[in-house]
Each structure stands twice: as C-alpha cells, then as structure tokens.
Amino acid sequence: MNVLPEISRKELAKNQEDAWDFLFLFIDKYGEIIASDTQETEEPFNGSQHTLMAFNFLYGEVANGGFLQLIQNGYGRYVFDTPFADTIRAWGAEQTAQIVEEARTVYEEHREELEKEVSIEEFSEMYDEYTDFESLDDRFYEIMGDDLEIVKKYVENHLGEFAILID
C-alpha cells in the first residue's frame, strides 16, 4: 500500500517560487515516512514518489561530487537499476534521462570497482581513473536548473501522485 503524505494548499502556495522549496515539501514528508515506517515488508512509495526521491539524490550527489560520488555514496543502484531514466523522460526531463542512461553504461561496465568501499584518497584517485563521468558531470551541471523546473512542473501538474492536498 502506497502512502501519500498530506500537504496543505497553504504550504504549497508559500513554497511556489523556489523549485527546491516546493519539492522538499514532498521529499521531507517521504523522509518522515521512512523514519517512522515499521512495516518493513510493504513498499510505502509509488513510482512517482521514488522518482522524485531519486532525482533529489541524483541532483545533490552529482552537484557535489559527480556521478562517482553518487555511486560511492550508495545511490547508484537506486538511480541506475530502476526505471528512473524512463520515468524522468516521461516527465519531460529528457536531458537528465539521456545523461543518466550514458552514465548507466559506464556504471554497468565498472560496477564492481565503482561500488567497492574505498578510502578518501582512493576515492579521489577514481576521478583520474573513471574520466568518462567527467563530461557527463559537466553536461548535468549545464542542464540541471532547467530540468529541475521541468520536474517541479510535473509534480505541480500531478499532485495526486505525490501527496494528498488538504486545506
């Protein structure tokens, strides 16, 4: 059973201007659900909710350290082994989907090495070894603001997939 958190119309209106403020209304509620979830066998989130959470991880990790950081921090499988790219493309974020698909190819080719636990020094050396991510990181930096707005617009137009609105 999927859980849709309640979000007030007033909260939505108050956070309408900034895309991340708006999206974090939902993402923060999902975090609360995860923190309080005692039913480990049932999946609390639907595909749209997972996609929004994966977008948050993708954006935050790649903006701070590239695709290597995303993978090293344990989010590679959540982004690459799910329908994330297809879903985000369906939402209209075509450029993000394309970059993720290209990064997935590199990830799959080197998965074992990329996911192994490494020291900070070894992690830094990975940037010299896995240079294929460099151009993908750069392209993501160029489009992330535009695709952020596309994701926000999708959520605005499909609120029922993400939360229950209350007065």
N, C-alpha and C positions, 0 to 999 in steps of 0.2 A: 504494500500500500504506500503510495507516494504522499508526502507531507507538503502541503502548501502553507507557508507561514502567512500570518496576517500582517498587512501593511496598510497604514491609514492613507487616505487620499491627501490628507494634510501633509504627511511626511513626504509623499511623492511630489507634491507641489513645491514644498520647501527646498527639495533637493533636485529640482528640474534642471537648473542651469549647468551644473558640473556633471559630466558623464560619470566619473568615478563615484562622486557622492550619491548619485542616483543608483548606480549598480551595486554599491555597497549596502544599500538598504536591503537588498536581497541576499547578497553574499554573507553579510553579517548574520542574518537570520538563519541561513544554512549552517553557519558555524555553531550557532546556538543549538540547532537541532542535532548536529553531530556530537556536541559536547554532552547533551542530555539524553542521547539515544541509548536505551537499554535493550532494545530489540536488535540483537546482532544478526539475526537471520533474515530480516526483511529489509529491502532496499528502500530507504526513505525518499529518494530523489528520482525524478523523471529525467529523460534525456536532455531536455532543455536546461534543467537546473544543473545537471552535470556539465553541460557545455559551457554554461556561464562560469561555473567554478574553474573549469579547465582553462578558460580564457583568462581568468584572473591569475592563475598560476603561470600561464604562458607569458602574459604581459609582464608580470612582476619579475619573474626569473630572467627572461631574456633581456629586459630593460636594465637589469642589474649585473648580469654576467654572461649573457648569451645563452644559446642552446646548451652549451656544455654545463652551465650552472643549473639549468632546468633539469637536465638528466642526472647530474651528480646529487642534486637535492631530492631525487626520488620521484620526479613528476613525469619522466619520460614515458613510462607505460600508460599513465593517465591521459596523456596527450596523444601519443603515437599508436597505442594499441586499442583505441576506441574509435567510434565514428566521429570524433571531434572535427576533423577537417571537412568531412562531408556535411556535417550539420552547420558549421560556421559558414560554409559556402552557401548553403541553402538560406541562411540568414542574410546573405548579401556581402559578407566579408571575403570576397574572392581572393584578394591578395594574401590575406593571412592564411587561407586554406592552401594556396599554392606554395607558400614558403614552408608551411608545416609539412606538406607532402614531400618537398625536396629534403627537408631536414630528416624526415622519417627514413628516407632511403639511406642516408649516412648513418643514422642511428641503427637501423637494422643490420647494416654491413659490419658495424663495430660494436654491437650491443654489449657483448660480454666485457670488453675492455672499458667501454664508456660507463657501465654501471658498477664496476668494481669500486670498492672503498679505497680511497687514496688519501695521502697526506695533503696538506695545503700546498706544499712545494710540488708534489706530483700533479695536483690539480692545475697549478699554474703552468706546468710543462705541457699539459694536454692541449693548451691553446696553440702551441707550436706544432704539435703532432696532428691535430684534427682541424686543419685550416679550412676545410670545406664549410665549416659552420660560419666562418668569418663573413663571407659575402651574404649569407642568409641572415645573420645578425644585423648587418648593415641595412639590408632591404627591409627587415622588420622595423628597425628604428624609423625608417623613412615613411612607412605606411601606418604605423601603429595608432597615430592620432586619428586618422581618417577612419580606420576600421573600428576603433573604439566608438566613434559616433554611430557607425552602422550597427554595431551590437546594441548600443543604447536604444537606437530607434526600433530595432527588432523587439527588444524587451518592452518598450513603451506600447508597441502595437499588438503585443501578445501577452499582456499582463497575466492572464489566466493560466499560462503555462508555468509561471514563476511564483505567484502568490495569490492570496485572496485579499481583495481590497475591502477595507472597512471604512466607515465614516468616522 
